Amino acid sequence: MRTINTDIIIETVRDMCIQANLFLAPDMEERMREAAKEEDGILGKQIMNQLIENMEIAGSDRIPICQDTGMAVFFVNVGQDLHIEGMNLTDAINEGVRRGYTEGYLRKSVVADPLIRENTKDNTPAIIHYDIVPGDKLTITIAPKGFGSENMSRVFMLKPADGEEGVKAAVLQAVKDAGPNACPPMVVGVGLGGDFELAAKLAKKALTRDVNSHSDKEHIARIENELLQMVNATGIGPGGLGGKTTALAVNIETYATHIAGMPLAVNMCCHVNRHVTKEI
Amino acid sequence: MDSKRVINVPFNREQLRELKAGDYVYLTGTLYSARDAAHKRLFDSIIMAENGIMGENATTREGLSGKELFDKGILPLDITDNIFYYLGPTPAKEGQVIGSAGPTTSSRMDKYTPLLLSKGLVGMIGKGKRSKEVIESIVNNKAVYFAAVGGAGALLSKCIKKSEVIAYDDLGTEAIRRLKVEDFPVIVVIDSEGNNLYETAVEDYNNQAK
């Protein structure tokens, strides 16, 4: 059995927090540059050019791309043959977040209680989703999530009879409702199937997928393409001020579901769709 | 792009009326940062003070002006003729004026905005849609709502030349800061007549694209 110490996990998480907030993932950067070139809306083009310049300044001057450096969301795959020594794994991840957000000059955007709203001052606790997988590796994905777009996300408990058309109509409605609030061009994460909470988790996970990737399922890949075209045909555009790039990608993740239902979650993400994965 | 149209802020109200939805302008001068928690505190301070002065059940309330609220120590700044930038920056590193400094979503401030506009606030910078009540209040008080580019925090931080916390320090990133800005790029979204760029821009684009 392979053994790792939580010290290395803390260091890795610390570095990932900083990296994710300063440098846009290569797939996102490439799509943004393409979109800026293709944009034909007058204000839309100006906004895309500002966003490219922003990305360059963030990297060269080491300033976070966006001031909302997010809540730290993690997807952690734990190999079942891996032994972790040191401290509790969740505590180690939170310690990494604490160090990353403090030492990296990132914003502390977390309040301990939803109603009392006192800032925890170190951006903890993180939101951590664990999966037990075969093997002896630990794979950590961080997706710092800003709440301008998070607030525009939706869950729809669709009926089986709503079918593909119902899914498309709901996603499109969520995009239109989000409009300028979600900082378009956005990435639309969709979770389809499972139950109430799994749909939402899948939608978040869909945002961590490469924006140039497609679902392995042929019919879902087709719907991803068709939905992207429908979303971009709205003309909402960059900043919500008109243009052809409303979304950079629509990523759909699916799971088996119940005979009576078709849960659908739409997790909006702005153009600062941050995700970094590391394997230990 | 046309030559830069630079506006000095806080502006005089005549100049404000010349701004039209869709104008792309650059602000130079003083702005104040304020977002959710600061808005709640300003709002609650005004309500508590005015209830104390006029009684909970006062039917006709003129209330206090922005200047009076400041002079009496109820608000930590005189909001008259000033502009709020809906901002919670990342911490500044050594040698930096401020960290990443882009706009946050404005609609969360909608609940507090009509009261602040009635007390003399004249401008707001944020991103995203505003409520019907806020738009009416913008028209009634002859104010203006600008959008800055959401998610351009690194770029916008370069236009901020000085930053100083002037109130509510305990709120951390949500404290009120006095910001000296130069050529800070914004787009007029809702002008003093209530024209709303979010309603017209997408339609215009779609008509042009056909």
Chai-1 contact restraints between the chains, C-beta under 6 A:
chainA,res_idxA,chainB,res_idxB,connection_type,confidence,min_distance_angstrom,max_distance_angstrom,comment,restraint_id
A,G41,B,Y205,contact,1.0,0.0,6.0,A-B,restraint_1
A,I47,B,V149,contact,1.0,0.0,6.0,A-B,restraint_2
A,Q50,B,V149,contact,1.0,0.0,6.0,A-B,restraint_3
A,Q50,B,A152,contact,1.0,0.0,6.0,A-B,restraint_4
A,L51,B,A152,contact,1.0,0.0,6.0,A-B,restraint_5
A,E53,B,L155,contact,1.0,0.0,6.0,A-B,restraint_6
A,N54,B,A152,contact,1.0,0.0,6.0,A-B,restraint_7
A,N54,B,A154,contact,1.0,0.0,6.0,A-B,restraint_8
A,N54,B,L155,contact,1.0,0.0,6.0,A-B,restraint_9
A,I57,B,A154,contact,1.0,0.0,6.0,A-B,restraint_10
A,I57,B,L155,contact,1.0,0.0,6.0,A-B,restraint_11
A,A58,B,A154,contact,1.0,0.0,6.0,A-B,restraint_12
A,I63,B,S100,contact,1.0,0.0,6.0,A-B,restraint_13
A,I63,B,A154,contact,1.0,0.0,6.0,A-B,restraint_14
A,I63,B,S157,contact,1.0,0.0,6.0,A-B,restraint_15
A,P64,B,T90,contact,1.0,0.0,6.0,A-B,restraint_16
A,P64,B,S100,contact,1.0,0.0,6.0,A-B,restraint_17
A,C66,B,G102,contact,1.0,0.0,6.0,A-B,restraint_18
A,C66,B,G151,contact,1.0,0.0,6.0,A-B,restraint_19
A,C66,B,G153,contact,1.0,0.0,6.0,A-B,restraint_20
A,Q67,B,P89,contact,1.0,0.0,6.0,A-B,restraint_21
A,Q67,B,T90,contact,1.0,0.0,6.0,A-B,restraint_22
A,Q67,B,S100,contact,1.0,0.0,6.0,A-B,restraint_23
A,Q67,B,A101,contact,1.0,0.0,6.0,A-B,restraint_24
A,Q67,B,G102,contact,1.0,0.0,6.0,A-B,restraint_25
A,Q67,B,G153,contact,1.0,0.0,6.0,A-B,restraint_26
A,Y105,B,T90,contact,1.0,0.0,6.0,A-B,restraint_27
A,Y105,B,P91,contact,1.0,0.0,6.0,A-B,restraint_28
A,Y105,B,K93,contact,1.0,0.0,6.0,A-B,restraint_29
A,Y105,B,G99,contact,1.0,0.0,6.0,A-B,restraint_30
A,L106,B,T90,contact,1.0,0.0,6.0,A-B,restraint_31
A,R107,B,T90,contact,1.0,0.0,6.0,A-B,restraint_32
A,R107,B,T173,contact,1.0,0.0,6.0,A-B,restraint_33
A,N119,B,G172,contact,1.0,0.0,6.0,A-B,restraint_34
A,G148,B,T105,contact,1.0,0.0,6.0,A-B,restraint_35
A,P180,B,G128,contact,1.0,0.0,6.0,A-B,restraint_36
A,P180,B,Y198,contact,1.0,0.0,6.0,A-B,restraint_37
A,N181,B,T105,contact,1.0,0.0,6.0,A-B,restraint_38
A,N181,B,G128,contact,1.0,0.0,6.0,A-B,restraint_39
A,C183,B,G150,contact,1.0,0.0,6.0,A-B,restraint_40
A,C183,B,G151,contact,1.0,0.0,6.0,A-B,restraint_41
A,G235,B,V202,contact,1.0,0.0,6.0,A-B,restraint_42
A,G235,B,Y205,contact,1.0,0.0,6.0,A-B,restraint_43
A,G235,B,N206,contact,1.0,0.0,6.0,A-B,restraint_44
A,I236,B,V202,contact,1.0,0.0,6.0,A-B,restraint_45
A,G239,B,V149,contact,1.0,0.0,6.0,A-B,restraint_46
A,G240,B,Y198,contact,1.0,0.0,6.0,A-B,restraint_47
A,L241,B,A201,contact,1.0,0.0,6.0,A-B,restraint_48
A,G242,B,A201,contact,1.0,0.0,6.0,A-B,restraint_49
A,G242,B,V202,contact,1.0,0.0,6.0,A-B,restraint_50
A,G242,B,Y205,contact,1.0,0.0,6.0,A-B,restraint_51
A,C270,B,G151,contact,1.0,0.0,6.0,A-B,restraint_52
A,H271,B,G151,contact,1.0,0.0,6.0,A-B,restraint_53
A,V272,B,G151,contact,1.0,0.0,6.0,A-B,restraint_54
